[in-house]
Amino acid sequence: MINKYKSIIESKYNEYDEDVRFDRMSQKFEYLTTMRYIQKYAKKGCKILEIGAGTGRYSIALAKMGYKVTAVELVEKNLQVLQKNAKGVDNLVSMQGDCLDLSMLKDNTFDIVLCLGPMYHLFNKKDKNRAIAESIRVCKPEGVLMFAYLSHASIVWGYGVRKGNLSALAYGINKDGSIKDIPEEIFNSFYTEDFAKQFEKTNTKFLKQVATDGLAPTMREYIDEKMSEKDYNLLLNWHFATCERVDQLGYSSHLLYICKKL
Ligand SMILES: C[S@@+](CC[C@H](N)C(=O)[O-])C[C@H]1O[C@@H](n2cnc3c(N)ncnc32)[C@H](O)[C@@H]1O
C-alpha cells in the first residue's frame, strides 16, 4: 500500500531536525513521561516495536536497556540518522516502512507496540483505522500498545496563540472547536474521547490515557530560559503525579493512549 501523503510528510521532516526534538527542558516532559509508562509495562528483555521511530530517541534508549527493539520509520532521512545513531547498539533492528502496511512483520510478534508519531500524520478515518489495526495485528495477545496523539488545544494554544496564527487557523476550526484534518498543515489533532472511540470495535482493552507534557511546550520560553532547576523538578514531579487525571488530559500538547490486546 502506498501512503498518498508520503511526499508531504517527507518534505516536512526533510526541513526539520527531528533528532533535537527532546533537547529542550520543556520537551523532556514528553520523553520522560512516555519512558516511565513504557518501562511500567515492558517486562525485562521483551520485544518492542516502535512504528515511526524518527531518529531513534526511544528505540535506541530502549535497546540499550536490553529490550529487543524493532524500529520502523517512513522517512529515509530520519531512518539514516537513526541507523547512524544506532551504530554499535545491540538488540536493535531498523527498517523503512509505513504504519499503514506492516506486512513485513508477522501477526502476534511484539510484547509492546509503540506508535509515537505516525497518528499525527494520518488525515482520514480509513488510514487512522488501518494504522491502529496493523499495530494491533503485530502485537501479541496480552501485549500493550501505546499511541501518541496531539490535542486540539495544543494546536490552538501552541500554533494559534503562541505563534500568532490564530486568525489563519480560524478557517480550520469546526463548530465544536475541533480542528479539521488538513494534510498540508501536516499535524492533526483529537479530542480525548474521539481518540478512544477509534478503539471501540477492536480487540483491545483500554488501560489509560496520559497527558505526557501538559502545558510545558506552550510555556516553553519560561521553562527553558527562566525556570530554576529546583522549580523545574517540582513542576516535573507534580506533572508525574497528575498526568493521568482527566482534568489534565484535554489541554496537554501530547497525549498517550494505552491499551492491551485481548
Ligand atoms: C514526531 S516524530 C516522532 C518520532 C519518535 N517516535 C519520537 O517520538 O521521538 C513522527 C515520526 O513518524 C514518522 N512517520 C510519519 N508517518 C509515518 C507512517 N505513515 N509510517 C511510519 N512512520 C511515519 C515520521 O517520519 C517521524 O519520524
The ligand as an ORCA input file, in Angstrom:
! r2SCAN-3c Opt
* xyz 0 1
  C       7.024     13.375     15.656
  S       8.050     12.127     15.004
  C       8.288     11.078     16.427
  C       9.495     10.203     16.334
  C       9.694      9.270     17.540
  N       8.688      8.243     17.594
  C       9.666     10.101     18.792
  O       8.628     10.106     19.468
  O      10.646     10.762     19.061
  C       6.961     11.154     13.991
  C       7.720     10.158     13.136
  O       6.764      9.320     12.484
  C       7.187      9.141     11.145
  N       6.006      8.803     10.343
  C       5.062      9.641      9.881
  N       4.135      8.967      9.192
  C       4.512      7.662      9.224
  C       3.982      6.476      8.681
  N       2.880      6.504      7.911
  N       4.598      5.304      8.930
  C       5.745      5.267      9.659
  N       6.319      6.368     10.175
  C       5.708      7.558      9.961
  C       7.807     10.477     10.780
  O       8.653     10.375      9.653
  C       8.542     10.826     12.054
  O       9.853     10.325     12.064
*
